[in-house]
Amino acid sequence: MIDDLLFIAFPYTATVVAIVMTIVRYRTNRFTYSSLSSQLFENSILSWASVAWHYAILIILAAHLGATLFPGLWTRLLGGRFLLYMLEITGMGLALVSIFGMLLFIWRRLSHRRVRIITTPGDWLLLIALLAQVILGFLIASLYRWGATWYLHTATPWLESLVRLSPQIAPLVPLPWLIKLHFAGGFVILLLLPFTRLIHVITLPVSYLWRPYQLIIWNRRQTRASRG
């Protein structure tokens, strides 16, 4: 019963809510589609956190997406033991980098008063959810080795069955709960997308990795005292 809720009802619910509320937010409050950057208030920690988080998590997501969309190619890629070892080591390293970046994001919002003031409950919820998800991923990679291979026989057929509207959760039922929570956590992130600043990931063009620093020019009217 719990497996049915987590891996059938919840994924469909999260997907429908994400799509509908994303459209509603776009039509009613389009301005908030940006990341609403707080770079103006603090930049040094943000730079380290942003680089560490974005580069690491994008590579991790690309690997997950590749295994889901191109399982045959992924299987051939993992045919050699050396490549499998390298992928495992690289994945764990990237997970640690992403955790480091997320911890910096959280520390920045806790330690800087002006940034903390503009941080909403939704921001905290999103930061905690993302941190929990990457920590779970790292723990799974550490405790249940060769995830790059068993992912193809568990998550990939399950996700494909959801797309076909014929959900099959049998491959997931015997998995440890740590892995189940990680799989469900992906749909928690999807559910939060339309309600938080995470929505900026679907904006085009995606230029956050190479955009220049923001240039702020204060254009204030001079007072008589300052002119004198």
CYANA upper distance limits for C-alpha pairs under 8 A (distance plus 0.5 A):
  1 MET  CA      5 LEU  CA      6.91
  2 ILE  CA      6 LEU  CA      6.62
  3 ASP  CA      7 PHE  CA      6.28
  3 ASP  CA      8 ILE  CA      8.21
  3 ASP  CA    169 ILE  CA      8.17
  3 ASP  CA    173 VAL  CA      7.35
  4 ASP  CA      8 ILE  CA      5.73
  4 ASP  CA      9 ALA  CA      7.02
  4 ASP  CA    169 ILE  CA      8.14
  5 LEU  CA      9 ALA  CA      5.34
  5 LEU  CA     10 PHE  CA      6.25
  6 LEU  CA     10 PHE  CA      5.76
  6 LEU  CA     11 PRO  CA      7.66
  6 LEU  CA    184 ALA  CA      6.81
  7 PHE  CA     11 PRO  CA      6.58
  7 PHE  CA    169 ILE  CA      7.26
  7 PHE  CA    184 ALA  CA      7.42
  8 ILE  CA     12 TYR  CA      7.02
  8 ILE  CA    162 LEU  CA      8.13
  8 ILE  CA    167 PRO  CA      6.97
  8 ILE  CA    169 ILE  CA      8.25
  9 ALA  CA     13 THR  CA      6.60
 10 PHE  CA     14 ALA  CA      6.42
 10 PHE  CA    187 PHE  CA      8.12
 11 PRO  CA     15 THR  CA      6.58
 11 PRO  CA    184 ALA  CA      8.17
 11 PRO  CA    187 PHE  CA      6.39
 12 TYR  CA     16 VAL  CA      6.65
 13 THR  CA     17 VAL  CA      6.59
 14 ALA  CA     18 ALA  CA      6.45
 14 ALA  CA    187 PHE  CA      6.64
 14 ALA  CA    188 VAL  CA      7.65
 14 ALA  CA    190 LEU  CA      6.98
 14 ALA  CA    191 LEU  CA      5.30
 15 THR  CA     19 ILE  CA      6.70
 15 THR  CA    187 PHE  CA      8.09
 15 THR  CA    190 LEU  CA      7.44
 15 THR  CA    191 LEU  CA      7.39
 16 VAL  CA     20 VAL  CA      6.59
 17 VAL  CA     21 MET  CA      6.31
 17 VAL  CA    191 LEU  CA      7.17
 18 ALA  CA     22 THR  CA      6.34
 18 ALA  CA    190 LEU  CA      6.93
 18 ALA  CA    191 LEU  CA      5.94
 18 ALA  CA    192 LEU  CA      8.03
 18 ALA  CA    193 LEU  CA      7.01
 18 ALA  CA    194 PRO  CA      6.26
 19 ILE  CA     23 ILE  CA      6.88
 19 ILE  CA    194 PRO  CA      8.44
 20 VAL  CA     24 VAL  CA      6.78
 21 MET  CA     25 ARG  CA      6.43
 21 MET  CA    194 PRO  CA      6.22
 21 MET  CA    195 PHE  CA      8.25
 22 THR  CA     26 TYR  CA      6.61
 22 THR  CA    193 LEU  CA      8.33
 22 THR  CA    194 PRO  CA      5.36
 22 THR  CA    199 ILE  CA      8.36
 23 ILE  CA     27 ARG  CA      6.73
 24 VAL  CA     28 THR  CA      6.54
 25 ARG  CA     29 ASN  CA      5.75
 25 ARG  CA     30 ARG  CA      6.88
 25 ARG  CA    194 PRO  CA      7.60
 26 TYR  CA     30 ARG  CA      5.06
 26 TYR  CA     33 TYR  CA      7.82
 29 ASN  CA     33 TYR  CA      8.36
 32 THR  CA     36 LEU  CA      7.45
 32 THR  CA    197 ARG  CA      7.95
 33 TYR  CA    197 ARG  CA      7.71
 33 TYR  CA    199 ILE  CA      6.52
 33 TYR  CA    200 HIS  CA      5.79
 33 TYR  CA    203 THR  CA      7.63
 34 SER  CA    197 ARG  CA      7.72
 34 SER  CA    199 ILE  CA      8.10
 34 SER  CA    200 HIS  CA      5.63
 34 SER  CA    203 THR  CA      8.19
 35 SER  CA    197 ARG  CA      5.90
 35 SER  CA    198 LEU  CA      7.58
 35 SER  CA    199 ILE  CA      8.07
 35 SER  CA    200 HIS  CA      5.76
 36 LEU  CA    197 ARG  CA      7.51
 38 SER  CA     42 GLU  CA      7.39
 38 SER  CA    115 VAL  CA      7.29
 39 GLN  CA     43 ASN  CA      5.59
 39 GLN  CA     46 LEU  CA      7.48
 39 GLN  CA    214 GLN  CA      8.47
 41 PHE  CA    114 ARG  CA      7.02
 41 PHE  CA    115 VAL  CA      6.83
 42 GLU  CA     46 LEU  CA      7.34
 42 GLU  CA    112 HIS  CA      8.29
 42 GLU  CA    115 VAL  CA      7.85
 43 ASN  CA     47 SER  CA      6.51
 44 SER  CA     48 TRP  CA      7.38
 45 ILE  CA     49 ALA  CA      6.62
 45 ILE  CA    104 LEU  CA      7.34
 45 ILE  CA    105 PHE  CA      8.23
 45 ILE  CA    108 ARG  CA      7.04
 46 LEU  CA     50 SER  CA      6.26
 46 LEU  CA    104 LEU  CA      8.13
 46 LEU  CA    105 PHE  CA      7.32
 46 LEU  CA    108 ARG  CA      7.84
 47 SER  CA     51 VAL  CA      6.70
 48 TRP  CA     52 ALA  CA      6.64
 48 TRP  CA    101 GLY  CA      7.65
 48 TRP  CA    104 LEU  CA      8.26
 49 ALA  CA     53 TRP  CA      6.43
 49 ALA  CA    100 PHE  CA      8.00
 49 ALA  CA    101 GLY  CA      4.75
 49 ALA  CA    102 MET  CA      7.14
 49 ALA  CA    103 LEU  CA      8.46
 49 ALA  CA    104 LEU  CA      5.84
 49 ALA  CA    105 PHE  CA      6.35
 50 SER  CA     54 HIS  CA      6.30
 50 SER  CA    101 GLY  CA      7.11
 50 SER  CA    105 PHE  CA      8.40
 51 VAL  CA     55 TYR  CA      6.47
 51 VAL  CA    101 GLY  CA      8.06
 51 VAL  CA    209 LEU  CA      8.18
 52 ALA  CA     56 ALA  CA      6.64
 52 ALA  CA     97 VAL  CA      6.33
 52 ALA  CA     98 SER  CA      6.45
 52 ALA  CA    100 PHE  CA      7.61
 52 ALA  CA    101 GLY  CA      5.40
 53 TRP  CA     57 ILE  CA      6.38
 53 TRP  CA     97 VAL  CA      7.30
 53 TRP  CA     98 SER  CA      5.04
 53 TRP  CA     99 ILE  CA      7.92
 53 TRP  CA    100 PHE  CA      8.00
 53 TRP  CA    101 GLY  CA      5.05
 53 TRP  CA    102 MET  CA      6.78
 54 HIS  CA     58 LEU  CA      6.42
 54 HIS  CA     98 SER  CA      8.09
 54 HIS  CA    209 LEU  CA      8.02
 55 TYR  CA     59 ILE  CA      6.96
 55 TYR  CA    209 LEU  CA      8.38
 56 ALA  CA     60 ILE  CA      6.84
 56 ALA  CA     94 LEU  CA      5.65
 56 ALA  CA     95 ALA  CA      7.52
 56 ALA  CA     97 VAL  CA      6.77
 56 ALA  CA     98 SER  CA      5.95
 57 ILE  CA     61 LEU  CA      6.50
 57 ILE  CA     94 LEU  CA      7.86
 57 ILE  CA     95 ALA  CA      8.08
 57 ILE  CA     98 SER  CA      6.53
 58 LEU  CA     62 ALA  CA      6.53
 59 ILE  CA     63 ALA  CA      6.78
 59 ILE  CA     94 LEU  CA      8.42
 60 ILE  CA     64 HIS  CA      6.88
 60 ILE  CA     91 GLY  CA      7.43
 60 ILE  CA     94 LEU  CA      7.65
 60 ILE  CA     95 ALA  CA      8.22
 61 LEU  CA     65 LEU  CA      6.52
 62 ALA  CA     66 GLY  CA      6.45
 63 ALA  CA     67 ALA  CA      6.74
 64 HIS  CA     68 THR  CA      6.80
 65 LEU  CA     69 LEU  CA      6.51
 66 GLY  CA     70 PHE  CA      5.97
 66 GLY  CA     71 PRO  CA      7.78
 66 GLY  CA     74 TRP  CA      7.51
 67 ALA  CA     71 PRO  CA      5.55
 67 ALA  CA     74 TRP  CA      6.11
 67 ALA  CA    148 ALA  CA      8.42
 67 ALA  CA    151 TYR  CA      8.26
 67 ALA  CA    152 LEU  CA      7.12
 67 ALA  CA    156 THR  CA      7.67
 68 THR  CA    152 LEU  CA      7.84
 68 THR  CA    155 ALA  CA      8.23
 68 THR  CA    156 THR  CA      5.51
 68 THR  CA    159 LEU  CA      8.14
 68 THR  CA    160 GLU  CA      8.44
 70 PHE  CA     74 TRP  CA      6.64
 71 PRO  CA     75 THR  CA      6.51
 71 PRO  CA    152 LEU  CA      6.97
 71 PRO  CA    156 THR  CA      8.11
 72 GLY  CA     76 ARG  CA      6.96
 73 LEU  CA     77 LEU  CA      6.67
 74 TRP  CA     78 LEU  CA      6.82
 75 THR  CA     79 GLY  CA      6.85
 75 THR  CA    149 THR  CA      8.01
 77 LEU  CA     83 LEU  CA      7.95
 78 LEU  CA     83 LEU  CA      6.55
 78 LEU  CA     84 LEU  CA      5.96
 78 LEU  CA    148 ALA  CA      8.48
 78 LEU  CA    149 THR  CA      8.04
 79 GLY  CA     83 LEU  CA      8.12
 79 GLY  CA     84 LEU  CA      8.18
 80 GLY  CA     84 LEU  CA      6.94
 81 ARG  CA     85 TYR  CA      6.71
 82 PHE  CA     86 MET  CA      6.69
 83 LEU  CA     87 LEU  CA      6.51
 84 LEU  CA     88 GLU  CA      6.68
 84 LEU  CA    146 TRP  CA      8.01
 84 LEU  CA    148 ALA  CA      8.18
 85 TYR  CA     89 ILE  CA      6.72
 86 MET  CA     90 THR  CA      6.43
 87 LEU  CA     91 GLY  CA      6.40
 87 LEU  CA    148 ALA  CA      8.30
 88 GLU  CA     92 MET  CA      6.76
 88 GLU  CA    141 ALA  CA      7.99
 88 GLU  CA    145 ARG  CA      8.43
 88 GLU  CA    146 TRP  CA      7.34
 88 GLU  CA    147 GLY  CA      8.43
 88 GLU  CA    148 ALA  CA      7.99
 89 ILE  CA     93 GLY  CA      6.66
 90 THR  CA     94 LEU  CA      6.59
 91 GLY  CA     95 ALA  CA      6.63
 91 GLY  CA    141 ALA  CA      8.47
 92 MET  CA     96 LEU  CA      6.83
 92 MET  CA    138 PHE  CA      6.59
 92 MET  CA    141 ALA  CA      7.09
 92 MET  CA    142 SER  CA      8.19
 93 GLY  CA     97 VAL  CA      6.84
 94 LEU  CA     98 SER  CA      6.63
 95 ALA  CA     99 ILE  CA      6.67
 95 ALA  CA    134 VAL  CA      6.85
 95 ALA  CA    135 ILE  CA      8.11
 95 ALA  CA    137 GLY  CA      7.72
 95 ALA  CA    138 PHE  CA      6.27
 96 LEU  CA    100 PHE  CA      6.63
 96 LEU  CA    138 PHE  CA      7.76
 97 VAL  CA    101 GLY  CA      6.73
 98 SER  CA    102 MET  CA      6.68
 98 SER  CA    134 VAL  CA      7.65
 99 ILE  CA    103 LEU  CA      6.60
 99 ILE  CA    131 LEU  CA      6.98
 99 ILE  CA    134 VAL  CA      6.90
 99 ILE  CA    135 ILE  CA      7.32
100 PHE  CA    104 LEU  CA      6.79
101 GLY  CA    105 PHE  CA      6.86
102 MET  CA    106 ILE  CA      6.85
102 MET  CA    127 LEU  CA      7.74
102 MET  CA    130 LEU  CA      8.26
102 MET  CA    131 LEU  CA      6.70
103 LEU  CA    107 TRP  CA      6.53
103 LEU  CA    131 LEU  CA      8.13
104 LEU  CA    108 ARG  CA      6.44
105 PHE  CA    109 ARG  CA      7.00
105 PHE  CA    127 LEU  CA      8.44
106 ILE  CA    110 LEU  CA      6.76
106 ILE  CA    127 LEU  CA      7.53
107 TRP  CA    111 SER  CA      6.37
108 ARG  CA    112 HIS  CA      6.47
108 ARG  CA    115 VAL  CA      7.98
109 ARG  CA    113 ARG  CA      8.10
109 ARG  CA    115 VAL  CA      5.92
109 ARG  CA    116 ARG  CA      5.30
109 ARG  CA    119 THR  CA      7.64
110 LEU  CA    115 VAL  CA      8.43
110 LEU  CA    116 ARG  CA      6.41
111 SER  CA    116 ARG  CA      8.01
112 HIS  CA    116 ARG  CA      6.52
113 ARG  CA    117 ILE  CA      6.63
114 ARG  CA    118 ILE  CA      7.24
115 VAL  CA    119 THR  CA      6.88
119 THR  CA    123 ASP  CA      6.53
119 THR  CA    124 TRP  CA      7.81
120 THR  CA    124 TRP  CA      7.16
121 PRO  CA    125 LEU  CA      6.69
122 GLY  CA    126 LEU  CA      6.60
122 GLY  CA    195 PHE  CA      7.95
122 GLY  CA    196 THR  CA      6.37
123 ASP  CA    127 LEU  CA      6.63
123 ASP  CA    196 THR  CA      7.15
123 ASP  CA    197 ARG  CA      7.80
124 TRP  CA    128 ILE  CA      6.61
125 LEU  CA    129 ALA  CA      6.59
126 LEU  CA    130 LEU  CA      6.59
126 LEU  CA    189 ILE  CA      8.20
126 LEU  CA    192 LEU  CA      7.62
126 LEU  CA    196 THR  CA      7.63
126 LEU  CA    198 LEU  CA      8.36
127 LEU  CA    131 LEU  CA      6.57
128 ILE  CA    132 ALA  CA      6.52
129 ALA  CA    133 GLN  CA      6.65
129 ALA  CA    185 GLY  CA      8.37
129 ALA  CA    188 VAL  CA      8.32
129 ALA  CA    189 ILE  CA      7.48
130 LEU  CA    134 VAL  CA      6.84
130 LEU  CA    189 ILE  CA      7.76
131 LEU  CA    135 ILE  CA      6.62
132 ALA  CA    136 LEU  CA      6.56
133 GLN  CA    137 GLY  CA      6.74
133 GLN  CA    182 HIS  CA      6.74
133 GLN  CA    185 GLY  CA      6.73
133 GLN  CA    186 GLY  CA      8.01
134 VAL  CA    138 PHE  CA      6.72
135 ILE  CA    139 LEU  CA      6.67
136 LEU  CA    140 ILE  CA      6.57
136 LEU  CA    178 LEU  CA      7.56
136 LEU  CA    179 ILE  CA      8.28
136 LEU  CA    181 LEU  CA      8.49
136 LEU  CA    182 HIS  CA      6.52
137 GLY  CA    141 ALA  CA      6.70
137 GLY  CA    182 HIS  CA      7.20
138 PHE  CA    142 SER  CA      6.69
139 LEU  CA    143 LEU  CA      6.47
140 ILE  CA    144 TYR  CA      5.84
140 ILE  CA    145 ARG  CA      8.02
140 ILE  CA    147 GLY  CA      8.39
140 ILE  CA    178 LEU  CA      7.52
140 ILE  CA    179 ILE  CA      7.05
141 ALA  CA    145 ARG  CA      6.11
141 ALA  CA    146 TRP  CA      7.94
141 ALA  CA    147 GLY  CA      6.95
146 TRP  CA    150 TRP  CA      7.26
147 GLY  CA    151 TYR  CA      6.05
148 ALA  CA    152 LEU  CA      7.61
149 THR  CA    153 HIS  CA      7.89
150 TRP  CA    154 THR  CA      6.81
151 TYR  CA    155 ALA  CA      5.84
151 TYR  CA    156 THR  CA      6.97
152 LEU  CA    156 THR  CA      5.67
152 LEU  CA    157 PRO  CA      7.79
153 HIS  CA    157 PRO  CA      6.95
153 HIS  CA    171 PRO  CA      7.61
154 THR  CA    158 TRP  CA      6.87
154 THR  CA    171 PRO  CA      5.50
154 THR  CA    172 LEU  CA      6.38
155 ALA  CA    159 LEU  CA      6.51
155 ALA  CA    171 PRO  CA      8.25
155 ALA  CA    172 LEU  CA      7.86
155 ALA  CA    183 PHE  CA      8.21
156 THR  CA    160 GLU  CA      6.63
157 PRO  CA    161 SER  CA      6.55
157 PRO  CA    168 GLN  CA      8.22
157 PRO  CA    171 PRO  CA      8.35
158 TRP  CA    162 LEU  CA      6.89
158 TRP  CA    167 PRO  CA      7.21
158 TRP  CA    168 GLN  CA      6.24
158 TRP  CA    169 ILE  CA      6.45
158 TRP  CA    171 PRO  CA      7.69
158 TRP  CA    172 LEU  CA      8.17
159 LEU  CA    163 VAL  CA      6.94
160 GLU  CA    164 ARG  CA      6.83
161 SER  CA    165 LEU  CA      6.72
161 SER  CA    166 SER  CA      5.67
161 SER  CA    167 PRO  CA      5.13
161 SER  CA    168 GLN  CA      6.29
162 LEU  CA    166 SER  CA      6.41
162 LEU  CA    167 PRO  CA      5.27
162 LEU  CA    168 GLN  CA      8.03
169 ILE  CA    173 VAL  CA      6.97
170 ALA  CA    174 PRO  CA      8.36
171 PRO  CA    175 LEU  CA      8.32
172 LEU  CA    180 LYS  CA      7.79
175 LEU  CA    179 ILE  CA      7.06
175 LEU  CA    180 LYS  CA      7.22
176 PRO  CA    180 LYS  CA      7.03
177 TRP  CA    181 LEU  CA      6.49
178 LEU  CA    182 HIS  CA      6.93
179 ILE  CA    183 PHE  CA      6.79
180 LYS  CA    184 ALA  CA      6.69
181 LEU  CA    185 GLY  CA      6.30
182 HIS  CA    186 GLY  CA      7.14
183 PHE  CA    187 PHE  CA      7.99
184 ALA  CA    188 VAL  CA      7.06
185 GLY  CA    189 ILE  CA      6.86
186 GLY  CA    190 LEU  CA      6.94
187 PHE  CA    191 LEU  CA      6.53
188 VAL  CA    192 LEU  CA      6.85
189 ILE  CA    193 LEU  CA      6.81
192 LEU  CA    196 THR  CA      6.68
192 LEU  CA    198 LEU  CA      8.20
193 LEU  CA    197 ARG  CA      7.90
193 LEU  CA    198 LEU  CA      5.81
193 LEU  CA    199 ILE  CA      5.65
194 PRO  CA    198 LEU  CA      7.95
194 PRO  CA    199 ILE  CA      6.14
195 PHE  CA    199 ILE  CA      8.09
199 ILE  CA    203 THR  CA      8.08
201 VAL  CA    206 VAL  CA      7.86
202 ILE  CA    206 VAL  CA      8.39
207 SER  CA    211 ARG  CA      6.05
222 GLN  CA    226 SER  CA      6.79
222 GLN  CA    227 ARG  CA      7.15
223 THR  CA    227 ARG  CA      6.89
224 ARG  CA    228 GLY  CA      6.69
